[in-house]
Amino acid sequence: MSRSEKLQCLLLLVLVTIPVSIPKLQATGFGGWPAVGFSVALFIVAGRGWRWWAFGLQFVLVSVALTFSYDVALPLGAAGALAVIVPALVSAHLLRAEGGRLRLDQVDNVRYHTVTAASSLLCGLGGAAAVAVGLGPREAPIAGLMSFLAALTAQLVVLPLVVRTSDRRAAAGHLELPFQRLLMLAVTLAVFWPNTRLTIAFVTLPVLSWAAIRATRREAHIQLFLVCAAAYAFTFSGHGPLAANIRGVPDDLTPALFYLYVAAAAYLVVPISLTVEQLFTMTGQATRSATTLQRLLDSAGGTVIIATDGVGRITHYNAGAQQLIGYAPEEVMGLNPGIFHTPEEIARHATHFGVPPEHIRVVLAMVEAGERRDWEFVHKDGSKRMTSLTLSAVTEPDGTVVGYIGAGEDITERVRVQDALLTALDREHASVLRLEEVDHVKQELVSNVSHELRTPITSIAGYAELLSDGMLGELTEGQADAVERIERNTTRLGLLVEDLLTLSKAESGQLEFVRERVDLRHVVREGYELLEELVRLRAIDVRFELPDDPVVILGDAPQLERVVMNLLSNAIKFTPDSGRVAVTLSQTGDGASLVVSDTGMGISEEDQKHLFTRFFRSAAATQQAIQGTGLGLSIVHAIVTQHGGAVSIDSAPGRGTTVTVLLPNGAAELPHPS
């Protein structure tokens, strides 16, 4: 406990003792007021840690004070002390004060009134019991009633002094508040000093209400306590309207008039002061929220925010809107946002929503649909900006629409970029179509030329064979050598034409397949036999690793032979003498694997990206003048793909090349012949 709290506890202990120490008071009327209120306040300020110390000190002091002031036996004084302290302890415990302060969120809080009434009733019962023992049973009911009223009003007057309040300043000016205090003093003396009518007592209430409204909450509570304390002092001393005998009211009940006055004053001032403080807090929070919101809206430079009232007049226009549209806020406040759009733009949106071409009708339709739309705004300088806009209704808690707010993002540059991209895509699409047309023409040309070349090539090959066989006469050695060259180059030309036709058919989907069960071991041997002559001319070690069991798939044997022949031909051509070429065939779980590897020059990583492109020749093949057309791997890829398989290549310069062909066992359907 701090030093300040200890001093407060000491002061409250004194204030608890003083009212019960005044002699010659009417015990059944005014005695001990407002000791119960001070006792509750003492328990609240002392807190849980010092509560029993406060109980013990109060019990000792109040017992002694009651014994001497009322000239009764000490046990009876102790009983009276318990009648004051125990209800106060119960009240402090049930009010659940925090940090030495009572916190009332609402003055009509059910807990607050229930606890004060219950503890006051307990005090009344204790007072009635004490008076019944000390003075007689006849006095007990009146004493109990007066003790109840005294305890209740004592708490209503004293507890607001320990209520937690805010740091709100008084609304009254420097002259108003001193004047109100002087007026309160004058009215109190004028009302409670002379013996006036009862109704005059309530003249003090408007002045107290003035303090509750214009002064701080603490000031209002202090004035309430001081006025009630003054009224108590004047009344029990025989002054004022509350001390006079009133016709029809028994003398024993006359003190009840004072307690009713105190209750009326407390129930008027405390709620007003609390309400004013709550309004002040809520107003401050609302002001801070509005200021924060205003700053947030104004700081959103890239966001357009325009708010209107219920009839469409602009009430807010942020910095983002000013930046987008160019108008200053004072130029557009109170106007309709339709001035920012052309009639054509409004009509465009009206057509979309199916409403008349009026701005307010379009706004209502857009709010109802909850749809985000792109709006074209006209800048003050006449230029146009495109904004992606959302409109929402601003409603009261009961659902009444009080305005509309539009929030948007400037998308002018985005739209320009999008239009440029669309234009570029259109151009690219047109280019692709032209390229496809050119490619189609090229394929037609290759196909037609290849077909046209087959006839003269066949004729040349036939006459060369006649010459070679001596059917047209014996040839000299030089003539025979020339005919042999003609036959060899004619064969090469025929193979080139055949490759062109095969590739053309494969790319156009017209390559014919005969689907049948094929043992790939026979395919590999047949392909090799076609290249035996080429192998004999080279000093290369060609090895085969073929399984003993058949490797059967569903496919076209002649086409697969071309795959083997092209792979072997490439491996032999690109492998120098004394090199090695290996062909490995194996059965896999779902098909077959054909691997052709060599120890040749290898292929660079850059060239590997283009190996399946028609007529592509690697840089190394071109530099070393190795014969070839660049169609072999294209044909391999086309045939394997048509069979539902895949081709992969692993190679590096100087490390040789490994080509792996994976073929399904027939689960994948082959293309139907055209």
C-alpha positions as semicolon CSV with decimal commas, in nm:
position;residue;x (nm);y (nm);z (nm)
1;M;0,000;0,000;0,000
2;S;0,136;0,342;-0,096
3;R;0,177;0,635;0,142
4;S;-0,114;0,816;-0,019
5;E;-0,343;0,516;0,029
6;K;-0,236;0,486;0,394
7;L;-0,328;0,849;0,453
8;Q;-0,664;0,793;0,283
9;C;-0,731;0,492;0,505
10;L;-0,642;0,692;0,816
11;L;-0,874;0,976;0,712
12;L;-1,160;0,735;0,640
13;L;-1,106;0,562;0,976
14;V;-1,149;0,899;1,146
15;L;-1,458;0,976;0,934
16;V;-1,613;0,641;1,031
17;T;-1,560;0,714;1,401
18;I;-1,678;1,077;1,413
19;P;-2,049;1,022;1,325
20;V;-2,092;0,752;1,591
21;S;-1,909;0,961;1,854
22;I;-2,150;1,257;1,856
23;P;-2,360;1,237;2,178
24;K;-2,726;1,314;2,225
25;L;-2,824;1,213;1,870
26;Q;-3,155;1,043;1,811
27;A;-3,035;0,686;1,777
28;T;-3,337;0,577;1,581
29;G;-3,314;0,871;1,338
30;F;-2,988;1,048;1,263
31;G;-2,731;0,861;1,468
32;G;-2,419;0,744;1,286
33;W;-2,488;0,885;0,939
34;P;-2,289;0,842;0,708
35;A;-2,057;0,602;0,896
36;V;-2,156;0,299;0,686
37;G;-2,059;0,478;0,364
38;F;-1,717;0,573;0,504
39;S;-1,668;0,216;0,627
40;V;-1,737;0,072;0,280
41;A;-1,498;0,328;0,130
42;L;-1,231;0,231;0,386
43;F;-1,258;-0,137;0,296
44;I;-1,236;-0,051;-0,077
45;V;-0,927;0,170;-0,040
46;A;-0,755;-0,077;0,197
47;G;-0,793;-0,358;-0,055
48;R;-0,791;-0,730;0,010
49;G;-0,447;-0,731;0,174
50;W;-0,536;-0,480;0,450
51;R;-0,908;-0,546;0,477
52;W;-0,895;-0,737;0,809
53;W;-0,670;-0,473;0,965
54;A;-0,931;-0,215;0,867
55;F;-1,202;-0,438;1,019
56;G;-1,020;-0,474;1,350
57;L;-0,939;-0,106;1,391
58;Q;-1,294;-0,003;1,305
59;F;-1,440;-0,256;1,546
60;V;-1,232;-0,128;1,837
61;L;-1,286;0,243;1,769
62;V;-1,657;0,223;1,682
63;S;-1,731;-0,003;1,983
64;V;-1,568;0,245;2,222
65;A;-1,732;0,545;2,052
66;L;-2,082;0,396;2,071
67;T;-2,032;0,290;2,434
68;F;-1,944;0,640;2,552
69;S;-2,163;0,847;2,318
70;Y;-2,480;0,652;2,399
71;D;-2,381;0,553;2,755
72;V;-2,440;0,180;2,703
73;A;-2,254;-0,132;2,805
74;L;-1,950;-0,225;2,606
75;P;-2,101;-0,549;2,467
76;L;-2,397;-0,348;2,336
77;G;-2,155;-0,097;2,184
78;A;-1,966;-0,384;2,021
79;A;-2,293;-0,517;1,879
80;G;-2,372;-0,176;1,735
81;A;-2,022;-0,161;1,584
82;L;-2,076;-0,495;1,411
83;A;-2,411;-0,367;1,281
84;V;-2,216;-0,092;1,101
85;I;-1,896;-0,272;0,998
86;V;-2,020;-0,615;0,886
87;P;-2,267;-0,479;0,624
88;A;-1,994;-0,243;0,503
89;L;-1,752;-0,535;0,465
90;V;-2,013;-0,734;0,273
91;S;-2,084;-0,439;0,044
92;A;-1,713;-0,377;-0,030
93;H;-1,655;-0,745;-0,105
94;L;-1,951;-0,780;-0,341
95;L;-1,884;-0,456;-0,529
96;R;-1,551;-0,605;-0,648
97;A;-1,353;-0,282;-0,648
98;E;-1,016;-0,281;-0,827
99;G;-0,698;-0,104;-0,717
100;G;-0,865;0,087;-0,435
101;R;-1,125;0,237;-0,667
102;L;-1,485;0,146;-0,743
103;R;-1,559;0,116;-1,113
104;L;-1,919;0,167;-1,218
105;D;-1,976;0,135;-1,592
106;Q;-2,340;0,236;-1,536
107;V;-2,486;0,406;-1,232
108;D;-2,799;0,192;-1,255
109;N;-2,588;-0,119;-1,261
110;V;-2,789;-0,403;-1,114
111;R;-2,499;-0,525;-0,903
112;Y;-2,437;-0,179;-0,756
113;H;-2,795;-0,124;-0,643
114;T;-2,851;-0,483;-0,536
115;V;-2,538;-0,484;-0,320
116;T;-2,601;-0,145;-0,159
117;A;-2,965;-0,234;-0,087
118;A;-2,875;-0,579;0,051
119;S;-2,600;-0,447;0,279
120;S;-2,828;-0,165;0,396
121;L;-3,097;-0,418;0,480
122;L;-2,842;-0,615;0,679
123;C;-2,747;-0,295;0,859
124;G;-3,115;-0,224;0,934
125;L;-3,164;-0,567;1,082
126;G;-2,855;-0,525;1,298
127;G;-2,965;-0,182;1,413
128;A;-3,312;-0,307;1,498
129;A;-3,166;-0,593;1,701
130;A;-2,928;-0,363;1,890
131;V;-3,205;-0,113;1,976
132;A;-3,440;-0,391;2,080
133;V;-3,186;-0,513;2,332
134;G;-3,080;-0,171;2,458
135;L;-3,396;0,042;2,442
136;G;-3,683;-0,202;2,404
137;P;-3,872;-0,388;2,131
138;R;-4,109;-0,099;2,056
139;E;-3,827;0,113;1,917
140;A;-3,679;-0,167;1,703
141;P;-3,893;-0,133;1,380
142;I;-3,835;0,242;1,349
143;A;-3,466;0,197;1,431
144;G;-3,437;-0,077;1,170
145;L;-3,604;0,137;0,903
146;M;-3,391;0,439;0,981
147;S;-3,075;0,229;0,988
148;F;-3,163;0,087;0,648
149;L;-3,225;0,435;0,499
150;A;-2,918;0,577;0,668
151;A;-2,691;0,298;0,540
152;L;-2,836;0,317;0,187
153;T;-2,807;0,695;0,152
154;A;-2,465;0,694;0,318
155;Q;-2,337;0,459;0,045
156;L;-2,510;0,656;-0,231
157;V;-2,335;0,975;-0,114
158;V;-1,992;0,843;-0,012
159;L;-1,921;0,567;-0,268
160;P;-1,915;0,807;-0,571
161;L;-1,611;0,967;-0,402
162;V;-1,412;0,646;-0,459
163;V;-1,541;0,579;-0,810
164;R;-1,272;0,566;-1,078
165;T;-1,308;0,871;-1,305
166;S;-1,141;0,997;-1,618
167;D;-0,912;1,298;-1,661
168;R;-1,185;1,498;-1,833
169;R;-1,161;1,871;-1,787
170;A;-1,459;2,075;-1,675
171;A;-1,675;2,211;-1,954
172;A;-1,737;2,528;-1,750
173;G;-1,515;2,830;-1,804
174;H;-1,290;3,005;-1,554
175;L;-1,575;3,227;-1,427
176;E;-1,864;2,982;-1,459
177;L;-1,735;2,720;-1,218
178;P;-1,648;2,960;-0,930
179;F;-1,987;3,125;-0,975
180;Q;-2,161;2,786;-0,957
181;R;-1,975;2,703;-0,635
182;L;-2,071;3,031;-0,472
183;L;-2,432;2,985;-0,584
184;M;-2,432;2,630;-0,442
185;L;-2,307;2,763;-0,106
186;A;-2,562;3,042;-0,101
187;V;-2,855;2,818;-0,197
188;T;-2,755;2,557;0,065
189;L;-2,745;2,815;0,341
190;A;-3,065;2,980;0,222
191;V;-3,250;2,647;0,213
192;F;-3,126;2,466;0,523
193;W;-3,059;2,748;0,774
194;P;-3,407;2,897;0,811
195;N;-3,712;2,689;0,889
196;T;-3,881;2,696;0,549
197;R;-4,134;2,478;0,371
198;L;-4,039;2,125;0,269
199;T;-4,060;2,197;-0,104
200;I;-3,787;2,459;-0,083
201;A;-3,533;2,182;-0,007
202;F;-3,532;2,070;-0,369
203;V;-3,411;2,411;-0,495
204;T;-3,059;2,276;-0,443
205;L;-3,105;2,001;-0,700
206;P;-3,087;2,220;-1,018
207;V;-2,764;2,377;-0,892
208;L;-2,620;2,032;-0,824
209;S;-2,727;1,925;-1,174
210;W;-2,541;2,227;-1,310
211;A;-2,222;2,094;-1,149
212;A;-2,290;1,744;-1,280
213;I;-2,317;1,876;-1,636
214;R;-2,052;2,147;-1,647
215;A;-1,796;2,047;-1,382
216;T;-1,586;1,735;-1,362
217;R;-1,736;1,416;-1,229
218;R;-1,518;1,435;-0,917
219;E;-1,629;1,793;-0,852
220;A;-1,997;1,697;-0,887
221;H;-1,959;1,408;-0,641
222;I;-1,779;1,626;-0,387
223;Q;-2,047;1,894;-0,409
224;L;-2,314;1,628;-0,365
225;F;-2,145;1,499;-0,050
226;L;-2,091;1,845;0,096
227;V;-2,450;1,956;0,033
228;C;-2,589;1,635;0,188
229;A;-2,351;1,664;0,484
230;A;-2,457;2,027;0,536
231;A;-2,824;1,930;0,511
232;Y;-2,761;1,655;0,769
233;A;-2,586;1,893;1,008
234;F;-2,857;2,160;0,982
235;T;-3,138;1,907;1,003
236;F;-3,033;1,718;1,319
237;S;-2,954;2,056;1,479
238;G;-3,315;2,163;1,417
239;H;-3,271;2,393;1,115
240;G;-3,413;2,377;0,766
241;P;-3,727;2,240;0,606
242;L;-3,640;1,877;0,681
243;A;-3,630;1,928;1,058
244;A;-3,980;2,076;1,094
245;N;-4,274;1,870;1,201
246;I;-4,495;1,798;0,905
247;R;-4,866;1,744;0,939
248;G;-4,955;1,378;0,897
249;V;-4,599;1,250;0,944
250;P;-4,515;1,091;1,281
251;D;-4,219;1,240;1,462
252;D;-4,035;0,907;1,448
253;L;-4,050;0,910;1,066
254;T;-3,942;1,273;1,021
255;P;-3,575;1,173;0,962
256;A;-3,693;0,970;0,664
257;L;-3,759;1,299;0,482
258;F;-3,389;1,381;0,502
259;Y;-3,290;1,040;0,368
260;L;-3,537;1,072;0,082
261;Y;-3,386;1,409;-0,004
262;V;-3,035;1,258;-0,003
263;A;-3,149;0,968;-0,221
264;A;-3,314;1,207;-0,470
265;A;-2,999;1,418;-0,490
266;A;-2,773;1,112;-0,534
267;Y;-2,996;0,948;-0,796
268;L;-3,000;1,277;-0,990
269;V;-2,640;1,397;-0,975
270;V;-2,449;1,068;-1,007
271;P;-2,628;0,943;-1,323
272;I;-2,600;1,286;-1,488
273;S;-2,228;1,315;-1,414
274;L;-2,165;0,960;-1,531
275;T;-2,366;1,014;-1,850
276;V;-2,180;1,337;-1,926
277;E;-1,847;1,161;-1,874
278;Q;-1,951;0,872;-2,096
279;L;-2,067;1,115;-2,365
280;F;-1,736;1,298;-2,335
281;T;-1,544;0,970;-2,370
282;M;-1,757;0,853;-2,661
283;T;-1,729;1,193;-2,831
284;G;-1,352;1,188;-2,788
285;Q;-1,331;0,837;-2,928
286;A;-1,559;0,929;-3,217
287;T;-1,354;1,243;-3,285
288;R;-1,029;1,047;-3,277
289;S;-1,178;0,777;-3,499
290;A;-1,310;1,035;-3,743
291;T;-0,975;1,215;-3,745
292;T;-0,788;0,888;-3,795
293;L;-1,027;0,785;-4,070
294;Q;-0,994;1,126;-4,234
295;R;-0,616;1,099;-4,228
296;L;-0,627;0,744;-4,364
297;L;-0,858;0,846;-4,645
298;D;-0,653;1,153;-4,731
299;S;-0,325;0,958;-4,715
300;A;-0,453;0,701;-4,965
301;G;-0,301;0,885;-5,258
302;G;-0,344;0,597;-5,503
303;T;-0,705;0,530;-5,403
304;V;-1,008;0,732;-5,507
305;I;-1,263;0,776;-5,227
306;I;-1,574;0,987;-5,283
307;A;-1,864;0,987;-5,034
308;T;-2,211;1,136;-5,082
309;D;-2,519;1,188;-4,871
310;G;-2,847;1,009;-4,929
311;V;-2,945;1,230;-5,223
312;G;-2,609;1,205;-5,399
313;R;-2,431;1,526;-5,292
314;I;-2,055;1,492;-5,237
315;T;-1,961;1,506;-4,868
316;H;-1,607;1,369;-4,882
317;Y;-1,344;1,392;-5,153
318;N;-1,000;1,257;-5,065
319;A;-0,654;1,344;-5,193
320;G;-0,653;1,041;-5,425
321;A;-0,967;1,168;-5,598
322;Q;-0,817;1,516;-5,627
323;Q;-0,504;1,368;-5,781
324;L;-0,704;1,157;-6,027
325;I;-0,968;1,411;-6,133
326;G;-0,787;1,739;-6,077
327;Y;-1,065;1,927;-5,895
328;A;-1,005;2,072;-5,548
329;P;-1,245;1,961;-5,271
330;E;-1,405;2,303;-5,240
331;E;-1,493;2,291;-5,611
332;V;-1,698;1,971;-5,588
333;M;-1,845;1,964;-5,235
334;G;-2,223;1,944;-5,254
335;L;-2,226;1,851;-5,624
336;N;-2,332;1,522;-5,784
337;P;-2,045;1,286;-5,884
338;G;-2,210;1,252;-6,226
339;I;-2,017;1,564;-6,332
340;F;-1,703;1,347;-6,350
341;H;-1,843;1,129;-6,632
342;T;-1,959;1,183;-6,986
343;P;-2,320;1,103;-7,080
344;E;-2,189;0,823;-7,299
345;E;-2,008;0,664;-7,003
346;I;-2,320;0,680;-6,785
347;A;-2,527;0,535;-7,070
348;R;-2,276;0,248;-7,110
349;H;-2,322;0,140;-6,749
350;A;-2,698;0,201;-6,763
351;T;-2,720;-0,039;-7,057
352;H;-2,525;-0,299;-6,860
353;F;-2,767;-0,281;-6,565
354;G;-3,078;-0,225;-6,776
355;V;-3,175;0,106;-6,611
356;P;-3,242;0,458;-6,749
357;P;-2,925;0,657;-6,834
358;E;-2,928;0,858;-6,511
359;H;-2,631;0,865;-6,276
360;I;-2,832;0,804;-5,957
361;R;-3,018;0,511;-6,116
362;V;-2,688;0,354;-6,223
363;V;-2,544;0,406;-5,872
364;L;-2,844;0,236;-5,709
365;A;-2,824;-0,056;-5,951
366;M;-2,450;-0,094;-5,897
367;V;-2,487;-0,087;-5,515
368;E;-2,763;-0,346;-5,532
369;A;-2,559;-0,574;-5,760
370;G;-2,242;-0,533;-5,552
371;E;-2,045;-0,539;-5,876
372;R;-1,707;-0,376;-5,936
373;R;-1,700;-0,176;-6,258
374;D;-1,444;0,020;-6,458
375;W;-1,548;0,385;-6,484
376;E;-1,398;0,651;-6,708
377;F;-1,342;0,980;-6,523
378;V;-1,295;1,310;-6,705
379;H;-1,005;1,511;-6,561
380;K;-1,039;1,882;-6,506
381;D;-0,805;1,939;-6,801
382;G;-1,023;1,723;-7,028
383;S;-0,810;1,408;-7,025
384;K;-0,967;1,076;-6,931
385;R;-0,866;0,834;-6,660
386;M;-0,996;0,481;-6,604
387;T;-1,080;0,370;-6,248
388;S;-1,188;0,033;-6,110
389;L;-1,472;0,144;-5,879
390;T;-1,677;-0,017;-5,602
391;L;-1,992;0,150;-5,465
392;S;-2,138;0,078;-5,122
393;A;-2,430;0,213;-4,922
394;V;-2,373;0,380;-4,583
395;T;-2,654;0,280;-4,347
396;E;-2,776;0,353;-3,997
397;P;-2,804;0,065;-3,746
398;D;-3,171;0,033;-3,842
399;G;-3,079;-0,013;-4,208
400;T;-3,170;0,337;-4,328
401;V;-2,944;0,448;-4,613
402;V;-2,778;0,780;-4,528
403;G;-2,524;0,797;-4,807
404;Y;-2,300;0,620;-5,053
405;I;-1,926;0,577;-5,077
406;G;-1,721;0,496;-5,384
407;A;-1,370;0,353;-5,359
408;G;-1,161;0,298;-5,666
409;E;-0,814;0,243;-5,806
410;D;-0,661;0,426;-6,100
411;I;-0,607;0,159;-6,365
412;T;-0,539;0,388;-6,662
413;E;-0,185;0,265;-6,714
414;R;-0,290;-0,094;-6,655
415;V;-0,559;-0,064;-6,922
416;R;-0,308;0,088;-7,163
417;V;-0,062;-0,195;-7,101
418;Q;-0,343;-0,448;-7,134
419;D;-0,455;-0,299;-7,465
420;A;-0,095;-0,300;-7,587
421;L;-0,058;-0,666;-7,485
422;L;-0,382;-0,758;-7,659
423;T;-0,262;-0,582;-7,974
424;A;0,071;-0,763;-7,953
425;L;-0,106;-1,094;-7,897
426;D;-0,327;-1,033;-8,199
427;R;-0,023;-0,960;-8,409
428;E;0,157;-1,266;-8,275
429;H;-0,150;-1,478;-8,344
430;A;-0,161;-1,351;-8,699
431;S;0,211;-1,427;-8,734
432;V;0,157;-1,779;-8,603
433;L;-0,122;-1,832;-8,853
434;R;0,102;-1,712;-9,134
435;L;0,386;-1,937;-9,014
436;E;0,149;-2,232;-8,999
437;E;0,036;-2,154;-9,350
438;V;0,397;-2,128;-9,468
439;D;0,482;-2,454;-9,291
440;H;0,186;-2,623;-9,454
441;V;0,294;-2,495;-9,794
442;K;0,647;-2,616;-9,723
443;Q;0,522;-2,960;-9,626
444;E;0,312;-2,977;-9,939
445;L;0,612;-2,870;-10,144
446;V;0,841;-3,128;-9,982
447;S;0,581;-3,401;-10,029
448;N;0,514;-3,310;-10,392
449;V;0,881;-3,270;-10,478
450;S;0,966;-3,598;-10,307
451;H;0,697;-3,778;-10,504
452;E;0,813;-3,618;-10,826
453;L;1,176;-3,712;-10,756
454;R;1,102;-4,079;-10,700
455;T;1,024;-4,143;-11,067
456;P;1,348;-4,001;-11,220
457;I;1,554;-4,150;-10,934
458;T;1,402;-4,491;-11,003
459;S;1,473;-4,449;-11,372
460;I;1,835;-4,345;-11,310
461;A;1,884;-4,636;-11,072
462;G;1,739;-4,878;-11,328
463;Y;1,961;-4,761;-11,614
464;A;2,264;-4,758;-11,383
465;E;2,191;-5,117;-11,291
466;L;2,160;-5,212;-11,661
467;L;2,496;-5,051;-11,728
468;S;2,654;-5,216;-11,426
469;D;2,524;-5,560;-11,530
470;G;2,660;-5,515;-11,887
471;M;2,315;-5,539;-12,039
472;L;2,400;-5,242;-12,261
473;G;2,750;-5,354;-12,341
474;E;3,076;-5,411;-12,169
475;L;3,214;-5,116;-11,968
476;T;3,567;-5,010;-11,934
477;E;3,719;-4,989;-11,590
478;G;3,668;-4,614;-11,576
479;Q;3,311;-4,643;-11,697
480;A;3,234;-4,912;-11,438
481;D;3,373;-4,690;-11,162
482;A;3,155;-4,401;-11,281
483;V;2,844;-4,620;-11,291
484;E;2,920;-4,742;-10,938
485;R;2,934;-4,383;-10,819
486;I;2,605;-4,311;-10,991
487;E;2,444;-4,611;-10,818
488;R;2,581;-4,513;-10,477
489;N;2,463;-4,151;-10,498
490;T;2,133;-4,257;-10,648
491;T;2,081;-4,481;-10,344
492;R;2,164;-4,191;-10,113
493;L;1,926;-3,965;-10,297
494;G;1,655;-4,229;-10,281
495;L;1,701;-4,267;-9,906
496;L;1,680;-3,888;-9,867
497;V;1,356;-3,877;-10,064
498;E;1,221;-4,167;-9,859
499;D;1,315;-3,986;-9,537
500;L;1,141;-3,671;-9,654
501;L;0,825;-3,859;-9,740
502;T;0,828;-4,049;-9,410
503;L;0,878;-3,730;-9,206
504;S;0,612;-3,545;-9,404
505;K;0,359;-3,822;-9,345
506;A;0,449;-3,846;-8,977
507;E;0,403;-3,471;-8,919
508;S;0,074;-3,466;-9,106
509;G;-0,053;-3,776;-8,924
510;Q;-0,068;-3,981;-9,244
511;L;0,210;-4,226;-9,165
512;E;0,068;-4,574;-9,216
513;F;0,121;-4,838;-8,948
514;V;0,057;-5,208;-8,954
515;R;-0,016;-5,300;-8,594
516;E;0,111;-5,647;-8,521
517;R;0,312;-5,834;-8,263
518;V;0,679;-5,767;-8,326
519;D;0,984;-5,929;-8,166
520;L;1,229;-5,643;-8,133
521;R;1,526;-5,882;-8,146
522;H;1,445;-5,949;-8,515
523;V;1,396;-5,575;-8,574
524;V;1,744;-5,500;-8,435
525;R;1,907;-5,772;-8,648
526;E;1,727;-5,659;-8,966
527;G;1,830;-5,300;-8,908
528;Y;2,190;-5,402;-8,858
529;E;2,196;-5,615;-9,173
530;L;2,101;-5,308;-9,378
531;L;2,413;-5,135;-9,245
532;E;2,661;-5,425;-9,261
533;E;2,832;-5,275;-9,565
534;L;2,881;-4,946;-9,380
535;V;3,022;-5,127;-9,077
536;R;3,270;-5,328;-9,288
537;L;3,417;-5,006;-9,425
538;R;3,492;-4,881;-9,070
539;A;3,721;-5,014;-8,795
540;I;3,453;-4,995;-8,526
541;D;3,359;-5,255;-8,266
542;V;2,977;-5,301;-8,284
543;R;2,834;-5,510;-8,002
544;F;2,480;-5,638;-7,940
545;E;2,325;-5,735;-7,607
546;L;2,000;-5,910;-7,691
547;P;1,800;-6,121;-7,444
548;D;1,734;-6,490;-7,503
549;D;1,359;-6,450;-7,460
550;P;1,148;-6,264;-7,716
551;V;1,087;-5,893;-7,658
552;V;0,739;-5,851;-7,805
553;I;0,550;-5,525;-7,850
554;L;0,261;-5,412;-8,071
555;G;0,401;-5,208;-8,358
556;D;0,509;-5,172;-8,721
557;A;0,824;-5,376;-8,792
558;P;0,950;-5,182;-9,101
559;Q;0,914;-4,849;-8,927
560;L;1,091;-4,978;-8,616
561;E;1,369;-5,112;-8,840
562;R;1,415;-4,754;-8,968
563;V;1,450;-4,640;-8,606
564;V;1,726;-4,897;-8,542
565;M;1,894;-4,821;-8,874
566;N;1,897;-4,441;-8,817
567;L;2,031;-4,475;-8,462
568;L;2,303;-4,720;-8,567
569;S;2,391;-4,508;-8,871
570;N;2,437;-4,197;-8,655
571;A;2,644;-4,388;-8,397
572;I;2,874;-4,530;-8,665
573;K;2,911;-4,200;-8,853
574;F;2,999;-3,998;-8,541
575;T;3,233;-4,256;-8,386
576;P;3,595;-4,249;-8,504
577;D;3,784;-4,566;-8,601
578;S;3,878;-4,796;-8,311
579;G;3,568;-4,673;-8,130
580;R;3,282;-4,882;-7,996
581;V;2,908;-4,893;-8,058
582;A;2,677;-5,095;-7,828
583;V;2,313;-5,188;-7,885
584;T;2,124;-5,311;-7,578
585;L;1,768;-5,444;-7,585
586;S;1,577;-5,535;-7,269
587;Q;1,225;-5,604;-7,151
588;T;1,082;-5,353;-6,902
589;G;0,778;-5,378;-6,680
590;D;0,544;-5,211;-6,928
591;G;0,733;-5,244;-7,256
592;A;1,081;-5,253;-7,399
593;S;1,399;-5,044;-7,382
594;L;1,639;-5,000;-7,675
595;V;1,969;-4,829;-7,593
596;V;2,226;-4,733;-7,859
597;S;2,550;-4,593;-7,715
598;D;2,880;-4,494;-7,875
599;T;3,219;-4,355;-7,783
600;G;3,205;-4,086;-8,048
601;M;3,255;-3,712;-8,043
602;G;2,942;-3,639;-7,835
603;I;2,695;-3,353;-7,860
604;S;2,700;-3,020;-7,679
605;E;2,417;-2,927;-7,441
606;E;2,312;-2,640;-7,665
607;D;2,287;-2,864;-7,974
608;Q;2,087;-3,127;-7,783
609;K;1,793;-2,883;-7,765
610;H;1,754;-2,898;-8,145
611;L;1,835;-3,264;-8,225
612;F;1,478;-3,352;-8,318
613;T;1,438;-3,049;-8,544
614;R;1,426;-3,123;-8,917
615;F;1,750;-3,068;-9,109
616;F;1,939;-2,974;-8,792
617;R;2,312;-3,046;-8,803
618;S;2,533;-3,008;-8,500
619;A;2,823;-2,768;-8,514
620;A;3,074;-3,054;-8,479
621;A;2,919;-3,248;-8,770
622;T;2,933;-2,942;-8,991
623;Q;3,295;-2,863;-8,900
624;Q;3,410;-3,220;-8,965
625;A;3,206;-3,249;-9,287
626;I;3,028;-3,565;-9,174
627;Q;2,765;-3,661;-9,428
628;G;2,401;-3,646;-9,326
629;T;2,073;-3,468;-9,391
630;G;1,967;-3,387;-9,034
631;L;1,650;-3,595;-9,072
632;G;1,747;-3,918;-8,895
633;L;1,663;-3,825;-8,537
634;S;1,352;-3,635;-8,652
635;I;1,226;-3,953;-8,814
636;V;1,320;-4,160;-8,507
637;H;1,132;-3,923;-8,282
638;A;0,826;-3,918;-8,511
639;I;0,806;-4,300;-8,538
640;V;0,864;-4,362;-8,167
641;T;0,606;-4,098;-8,075
642;Q;0,355;-4,258;-8,311
643;H;0,414;-4,586;-8,124
644;G;0,339;-4,413;-7,790
645;G;0,703;-4,422;-7,680
646;A;0,971;-4,170;-7,590
647;V;1,329;-4,087;-7,694
648;S;1,595;-3,942;-7,461
649;I;1,959;-3,850;-7,525
650;D;2,250;-3,833;-7,282
651;S;2,565;-3,687;-7,432
652;A;2,856;-3,449;-7,382
653;P;3,146;-3,342;-7,608
654;G;3,423;-3,604;-7,602
655;R;3,216;-3,844;-7,389
656;G;3,008;-4,016;-7,654
657;T;2,631;-4,038;-7,689
658;T;2,362;-4,267;-7,548
659;V;2,016;-4,273;-7,705
660;T;1,739;-4,451;-7,512
661;V;1,413;-4,551;-7,679
662;L;1,125;-4,667;-7,460
663;L;0,838;-4,845;-7,631
664;P;0,512;-4,962;-7,468
665;N;0,420;-5,328;-7,493
666;G;0,092;-5,251;-7,668
667;A;-0,129;-5,108;-7,390
668;A;-0,117;-4,771;-7,563
669;E;-0,322;-4,765;-7,879
670;L;-0,140;-4,681;-8,199
671;P;-0,285;-4,419;-8,433
672;H;-0,525;-4,556;-8,689
673;P;-0,405;-4,549;-9,044
674;S;-0,544;-4,261;-9,246
